[in-house]
């Protein structure tokens, strides 16, 4: 056998072994579950040798088609480091979604859906939301309550964010622009302990 003929036979056979090894390395280490008849299958055509001339054989490998079954994505772990609360300030109401969360880092996405400027104040208090101490029946007396965070007044149609670390307890979310609190611009908000 001539050296050139030997390489024409050995090289394609070696490539076939490398391709088979690569495909075997891609298979899962656990046994695959039994597939239903409609599930996709893997088919590999065998290598065939077709002589082009009597003295020069060549090797032809048919392409293989590999169809993979759909995989189930592993859900990402819950974002324990950050919780989001959507807050809408309206003329004259405060809506928080959700109204209760677990303790930890919280980002309040605050939208002023009203036409007038509003501010966003977070007060930690065991008092009823409508019973906070007031100054001249116009605003909450911020010196007599525990203010946790605040977004200064901003125009209608705009958005702001406020990121805080909240501990378990009862809170009141409110607008403390004069007369807004007494007009009903507050809501209860609860923070529960992490289980």
C-alpha positions in Angstrom: 0.0 0.0 0.0 1.4 3.4 -1.0 1.9 6.1 1.7 -0.5 8.5 0.0 -3.2 5.8 -0.2 -2.6 4.9 3.5 -3.2 8.6 4.5 -6.4 8.8 2.4 -7.9 6.0 4.5 -6.4 6.7 7.9 -7.1 10.5 7.9 -10.9 10.2 7.4 -11.1 7.4 9.9 -9.2 9.5 12.4 -11.5 12.4 11.8 -14.5 10.2 12.3 -13.2 9.1 15.7 -12.5 12.7 16.7 -16.1 13.7 15.7 -17.5 10.7 17.6 -15.5 11.6 20.7 -16.6 15.2 20.6 -20.3 14.1 20.3 -19.8 11.7 23.2 -18.4 14.6 25.3 -21.5 16.7 24.7 -23.9 14.1 26.0 -25.2 14.5 29.6 -23.5 12.7 32.4 -26.9 11.5 33.8 -29.0 9.1 31.8 -31.5 11.0 29.7 -35.2 10.4 30.5 -37.1 8.1 28.2 -38.5 10.2 25.3 -41.9 9.9 23.9 -42.3 8.8 20.3 -42.7 12.4 19.2 -39.4 13.5 20.9 -36.5 14.6 18.8 -33.8 11.9 18.1 -30.2 12.0 17.1 -29.2 10.3 13.9 -25.7 9.7 12.5 -25.1 8.2 9.1 -22.4 5.6 8.9 -19.2 6.3 7.0 -19.1 4.9 3.5 -16.2 4.3 1.2 -16.9 5.0 -2.4 -14.1 4.3 -4.8 -13.7 7.0 -7.4 -11.1 4.9 -9.3 -10.1 1.4 -8.7 -6.7 2.3 -7.3 -7.7 5.4 -5.3 -10.4 4.9 -2.6 -11.9 7.9 -0.9 -13.9 8.2 2.2 -17.2 10.1 2.4 -18.9 10.9 5.7 -22.5 11.9 5.5 -23.3 14.9 7.7 -25.1 14.1 10.9 -28.2 16.0 12.1 -28.6 16.4 15.9 -31.8 17.7 17.2 -31.9 18.5 20.9 -34.9 18.2 23.2 -36.0 21.4 24.8 -34.3 22.1 28.1 -35.9 23.6 31.1 -34.1 26.7 32.3 -33.2 26.8 36.0 -34.9 29.8 37.5 -32.6 32.4 38.9 -32.5 32.5 42.7 -34.8 35.2 44.2 -33.1 38.6 44.5 -32.8 38.6 48.3 -30.6 41.6 48.2 -33.2 43.9 46.7 -36.9 44.2 46.8 -38.9 46.7 44.6 -42.0 48.6 45.5 -43.9 50.6 43.0 -45.4 53.8 44.5 -47.9 56.0 42.7 -48.6 59.5 44.1 -51.9 60.9 43.0 -53.9 64.0 43.8 -54.6 62.9 46.8 -53.7 59.3 47.4 -50.6 57.1 47.8 -50.7 53.6 46.3 -47.9 51.1 47.1 -47.5 47.7 45.3 -46.9 45.5 47.1 -48.2 46.9 50.4 -46.1 44.5 52.4 -42.6 43.1 51.9 -39.9 41.2 53.9 -37.1 43.2 55.6 -34.0 44.1 53.6 -32.8 46.4 50.9 -35.8 48.0 49.2 -36.0 50.3 46.2 -39.1 52.5 46.0 -39.9 53.4 42.4 -42.0 56.5 43.0 -44.1 58.0 40.2 -46.0 61.3 40.6 -49.1 60.6 38.6 -50.7 63.9 39.8 -50.6 67.3 38.3 -49.2 69.1 41.4 -45.8 68.5 43.0 -45.6 65.8 45.6 -43.0 64.5 48.0 -42.5 60.9 49.3 -41.8 60.4 53.0 -41.4 57.0 54.8 -42.3 57.1 58.5 -41.8 54.1 60.8 -44.7 54.2 63.3 -47.2 51.9 65.2 -49.8 54.7 65.0 -52.7 54.4 62.5 -51.7 56.0 59.2 -54.2 58.9 59.7 -53.2 59.5 63.3 -49.6 60.8 63.0 -48.8 64.0 65.0 -49.4 67.1 63.0 -48.3 70.8 62.9 -51.3 73.1 62.6 -53.3 70.4 61.0 -51.4 70.9 57.8 -48.4 68.6 57.8 -47.0 65.6 59.8 -44.6 66.8 62.5 -41.5 65.2 61.3 -39.7 66.0 64.6 -42.2 63.7 66.4 -42.0 60.7 64.1 -39.2 58.5 62.9 -38.6 59.5 59.2 -36.7 56.7 57.5 -36.4 58.2 54.1 -37.6 61.1 51.9 -37.8 62.2 48.3 -38.1 66.0 48.1 -41.0 67.5 46.2 -41.0 66.7 42.4 -43.3 67.7 39.6 -46.3 65.7 38.3 -45.5 63.2 35.5 -41.9 62.6 36.9 -40.4 59.6 38.6 -37.8 59.2 41.4 -36.2 56.3 43.2 -35.4 55.8 46.9 -33.2 52.9 48.1 -33.3 51.9 51.8 -32.6 49.1 54.2 -35.9 48.5 56.0 -36.3 46.6 59.3 -39.5 44.7 60.3 -42.3 47.0 61.5 -45.2 49.2 60.5 -44.7 52.2 58.3 -46.7 55.0 56.7 -45.9 56.2 53.2 -47.1 59.8 52.7 -46.8 63.2 51.0 -46.0 65.9 53.6 -46.6 69.0 51.5 -48.9 71.3 53.4 -52.5 70.0 53.4 -51.7 66.9 51.3 -51.5 64.5 54.3 -54.8 65.7 55.8 -56.3 65.4 52.3 -55.6 61.6 52.4 -52.2 61.3 50.8 -50.9 58.4 53.0 -51.0 54.6 53.1 -50.0 51.9 55.5 -47.0 49.8 54.6 -45.7 46.7 56.5 -42.2 45.1 56.6 -42.1 41.5 57.9 -39.2 39.6 59.3 -37.2 37.3 56.9 -38.3 33.7 57.4 
